[in-house]
């Protein structure tokens, strides 16, 4: 690897404020704030809006469309009064 061309890859705390979750992992991103982690060290922190704890797909709160109802609504609208 060439020297001095790669970004620093160090530990960063990602914090999901809506879910109250924080996790420590390595990243090339840097936050402007720091936070003290459970090991007593201070790490840069990046606030995220969505994580696996707050994302609707992972939490099971995803909205499921009623496709049968949509099909029936389409048929009623464009059937032209004829029943099949």
C-alpha positions as CSV (number, residue, x, y, z in Angstrom):
1,X,0.0,0.0,0.0
2,X,1.2,3.5,-0.7
3,X,1.8,5.7,2.3
4,X,-0.2,8.8,3.1
5,X,-3.1,8.2,0.6
6,X,-5.6,6.2,2.6
7,X,-8.0,7.7,5.2
8,X,-7.6,6.9,8.9
9,X,-9.6,3.8,9.8
10,X,-10.3,3.9,13.5
11,X,-13.0,3.3,16.1
12,X,-16.1,5.5,16.0
13,X,-19.4,5.3,18.0
14,X,-22.5,5.3,15.9
15,X,-25.5,6.5,18.0
16,X,-29.2,6.1,17.1
17,X,-30.9,8.6,19.3
18,X,-34.5,7.5,18.4
19,X,-33.8,4.0,19.6
20,X,-31.3,4.7,22.3
21,X,-28.7,2.4,20.8
22,X,-25.0,3.1,20.4
23,X,-22.5,0.7,18.9
24,X,-18.7,0.9,18.5
25,X,-17.2,0.0,15.2
26,X,-14.4,1.0,12.9
27,X,-14.9,3.6,10.2
28,X,-13.2,6.2,8.1
29,X,-15.8,8.8,9.0
30,X,-15.2,11.2,11.9
31,X,-17.6,13.0,14.1
32,X,-17.2,16.4,15.5
33,X,-18.3,15.3,19.0
34,X,-16.8,12.7,21.3
35,X,-18.4,10.4,23.8
36,X,-17.0,8.2,26.6
37,X,-17.5,4.5,25.9
38,X,-17.9,1.7,28.5
39,X,-14.1,1.0,28.3
40,X,-13.4,4.5,29.6
41,X,-11.9,5.7,26.3
42,X,-13.3,8.7,24.4
43,X,-14.3,8.1,20.8
44,X,-15.8,10.3,18.0
45,X,-19.6,9.9,17.8
46,X,-21.8,10.0,14.7
47,X,-25.5,10.4,15.1
48,X,-27.6,8.3,12.7
49,X,-31.3,8.6,12.0
50,X,-32.0,4.9,11.3
51,X,-30.3,1.8,12.4
52,X,-31.2,-1.9,12.5
53,X,-33.1,-1.3,15.8
54,X,-35.3,1.6,14.5
55,X,-35.7,0.6,10.8
56,X,-39.3,-0.5,10.0
57,X,-38.1,-3.5,8.0
58,X,-36.1,-5.0,10.8
59,X,-38.5,-4.1,13.6
60,X,-41.6,-5.7,11.9
61,X,-43.4,-2.4,11.8
62,X,-43.3,-2.2,8.0
63,X,-46.5,-1.3,6.3
64,X,-47.9,-4.1,4.2
65,X,-50.0,-3.1,1.3
66,X,-53.4,-4.7,0.9
67,X,-52.9,-5.9,-2.7
68,X,-56.1,-7.9,-2.9
69,X,-58.1,-4.7,-2.0
70,X,-56.2,-2.7,-4.6
71,X,-56.9,-5.3,-7.3
72,X,-60.6,-5.3,-6.4
73,X,-60.7,-1.5,-6.4
74,X,-59.1,-1.5,-9.9
75,X,-61.6,-4.0,-11.2
76,X,-64.6,-2.1,-9.9
77,X,-63.3,1.1,-11.4
78,X,-62.4,-0.2,-14.9
79,X,-64.8,-3.1,-15.4
80,X,-67.4,-0.9,-17.0
81,X,-70.4,-2.2,-15.2
82,X,-70.1,-5.7,-16.7
83,X,-69.6,-8.6,-14.3
84,X,-67.5,-11.5,-15.4
